[in-house]
Amino acid sequence: MKRRGEWGSAFIFLLPLLFTLAVAFVYAFVRTVYFSFTDYNLFHITKFVGLDNYTQLFADYRFVLALTHSLVYAIVVTAFQTFFALLLAVVLNQKIRGLTFFRASYYVPSVASSVAITLIFIWLMNRRGTINWLLTEIGRYWPLIITGLAVIVLVQSIQVFWERRHGLPARAFDPALLGISLLAGVVVTAILWRFGVVPSYPMSQVTIPWLTTRKTFLGIPLPLLSIMMLNIWTTSPTFMILFLAGLQDVPQELYEAAEMDGASPWQKLLHVTVPALRPVLFLVITMGLIGTLQMFDQVAITAGTAPLESTITLAYYVYWNVFGSGGLPKVGMASAAALVLAALTLVIVFIQRRVGFSEKGWYS
Amino acid sequence: MRKVLLALLIVGLVAGIGLAQDKVTIRLAGYSGDTPLMQDVLARFVADKIPGVEVVWEPITEDFLAFVLRTLSAGTAPDIFYVDVGWAKTVEKTGLVEPLDDYMANSAVLNKGDLIPALKDAFTFDGKLYAVPKDFNSLVIFYNKDMFDEMGVAYPSDDDTWATLLGKIAEVNNPGKWYGACINADAARFLPVAFEAGMPFLKDDGTAPFDLASAKQAADWFTSFNRLGISATSADIGAGWPGAAFISEKAATCIEGGWLIPPIRNENPTLNFGTVFLPSPWEGGPRSNYLFTCGYAMPTSPASGRPDLAFKVIEILTSPEVQNYILESGHAIPSRAALLNSAYFQQKDDFAQATKKVFEATDLPGTVPFAFGEIGQGAYTGAVNEALTLIMQGEATVEEAMNEAAAKLNQ
C-alpha cells in the first residue's frame, strides 16, 4: 500500500516533465517521421512519396556537403574544445593570485549572447578587420618578432645556467629572470632594427575575405574554419566549469602518492588527473558532439555574408529547405534531413562511448 | 483576506475581458524598420476612425517570408500583413491568402482602377488580386555632387552608357579619402543590368540564363568597379549597406532606391547629391530596372474573424491622404495613379527631385517587377550573389562563376 503511494507521488512529480517530453519531443518526432515520407510544404500534403525524400537527399550535393561539414566540424571542434577546456580547468585549479578574476573573464565568452559574439566576430573577420590587420603587422615585423624571441630565450638560458652554476635553485621560467630577459629582448631588437641589421618588410594590407571566400585549408572552407575557431572559443569555458567541478573530486592523496614516486607535473596530469576525470570527460565529449553536430545559430548569422556552400551544416540545411529558398517550404526533405541528423548524432555518441571515454569512473 | 483578493482578481479579469471584447483588435504586421512611420500614420489617420476597431502594429524582426509562412500555416497570421512582390507568388501558392477582388468591387473608396496598373499586375495571379499595393520604388544612381566637383569630373547623366559611367567613377575615385562607388555582390542591383544587356529571366526551356553571353557581359561590367579598386563593398568600407557608405561620404556613388532618401535627410541633411537613371549598355541602347513594390494582404481566415474591418483599415492606409503624407515624408511613392501628379514632384529640393527620379525610372520601358515566380527569390538571387562575390574577389573568372551559377539553379 505504502509503495503504491510512493509510486503515485513520484508519478505526480514526473508528470510535468513527461508532459513536455510528450508534446515537445514524442509528438514532434512522430510528426517529423510522418512528414519525411510525404511532400508536405507546411500547407498541403498531396501524396506519400515513400523513401523519395531520402534518396533525393543523398542525390543533393548540398546535403552531401552539409553532412561532411557537420562531421568534420563535430570532430575538430569537440577535440579542441575538450582539450582547451581541460587545460584551462587545470590551470585555473591552481592556487594563483586573482583566480576569481581569471575564472570569470575566461567564462565571459560563454555567457555572452551567441548572436552578439557572432556579429563582433564577423566584424573582426572583415576584409579590413582586426584579424587581417594583425596578419599584416606580423607580415611586416616578423623578423623583429623572431629576433626578439630568440634574444629572450638566449638571455634567459644564460641567466638560469648562471644561477644554477652558483647553486641557486632557478626555475626555467623564473619571473625575476624573465623580466630581465624581456627587457633585454626589446632593447636588443630595437637597436638592431635602428641600425638596419634586422629589416621590417614593407607589406601591403592583407585582405583575406575570411567569411566570403571559397578557398579551403586542409579541405575545410575558410568560412567554416572561422566559425570553428569562434565556436571553440565560446564553448571551451562552459566545459571548463564542468572540469573544474570534476577536479574538486580528485582525491589529493593520489597526487601526493604520485609525487612520492617522483612524477612530473605532466605525468600527474596524464596519469592521475585525466583518468580521474573520465566520467566528466564522457559528459564533456558527448555534450560537445551533440552540440557541434546540431550547431545552427552561428552558421545562420554568418550565412548572410558567406557563400552557402562554404558554411552549410546539417542543421542549417534543414532550415534552408524550409525557409531559405524563398519558394514553398520543402518540409518533407527537411524532415528527412533532420532524422538523418538525429540518427547520425546517436551513432556518433554510441561509437564515442564504445571506443572513447565511457561514463564509468576509473577508480570506482 | 486572500479569498477576497482572489475573488476581486477574478472579477477584474472577467470585466477586463468583457471590456476588451467591445473592441475588435486588428493586427497589422510589417517590417520593423517601418515602425516609426507606421505608428505615426496609425495614430494620425486610423485611430478612432473606425468605431470599435483598435489597430495594433506588429513589427517583425525575423525573416518576413518565414514569419508569413509560419503564421499562415499555424493559423495565427495577423489580420493584415505586408507582402513583397519578390515572394508574393510563394504566399499566394499557400492558398491561405484572401483574394481581394470582391472587397474592392464593393468598396466606395478603393477600386482596382485607382491603382497603377503595373503594381496591380504584380500582385495578380490567375486573374485575382491578392494584395493592395501600398507603394513602389526602383533603382537610380545616387551621386555626391561635392565629390565630383572636387575631382573636376562631370556629373553622371541620364545618357551615360556602361563605359562612360565606369570612366566617371574611376575619375571621381579618391584613394584614401573615398571610393568612386560602393557596390555589393547583390543580385537585386545586378539583374536589371543583365536584363538590359539582353538576359531573359529564364531561357525558353525554363533553365537558368546566367551562362548566356549577355549575362556574362553584364557580370563583367558590374564587377569591374570592385576589381579595378575604384569601388568597394559596404563591408570593406565598414558600413552596414552601400547607402550608409554614401551617407557617411565614403563613396561617391551608389545604386539604391527611394528608401535612401529618409536616412539621408535624417543623418546627413546637408549632403549635396543628385540622382540619374541606371546607364544603358551602349548609346541609345535598351534599359531595364526593377519595380519594387509591397502590398497589404489578408489571410483567408483571420484570427479576429472580421476581414471586413481589416479591409476598412487597408482602405484608410491606401487612401490619398495617407499616401500623400508618406510621399512627402520621402518614404515611398504612392500606388494610386491619381497621386502621380502630386505637387510634391514639382518641388526643387534634392529630396523631391530624387523621389521624382525614382518614380520616372519605374516608368521606363524594360522595368520589370522584382519577382521570381515559383523558383523562389532565395534560390535565384543566392546563385547570382555567390557568383558575383567570387568574381569580385578574383577567385573565379566571369566565365566560370556564371556557368556555375547556372548549374546551381538548374539543380
Interface residues (C-beta under 8 A of the other chain):
Chain A: L42 F43 H44 D60 Y61 N126 R127 R128 T207 P209 T212 T213 R214 K215 T305 P307 L308 E309 V322 F323 G324 S325 G326 G327 L328 P329
Chain B: D63 L65 A66 L69 R70 L72 S73 G86 W87 T90 K93 T94 G95 L96 T233 A235 D236 G238 F372 E374 I375 G376 Q377 G378 A379 Y380 G382 E386 T389 L390 Q393 E395 A396 Q411
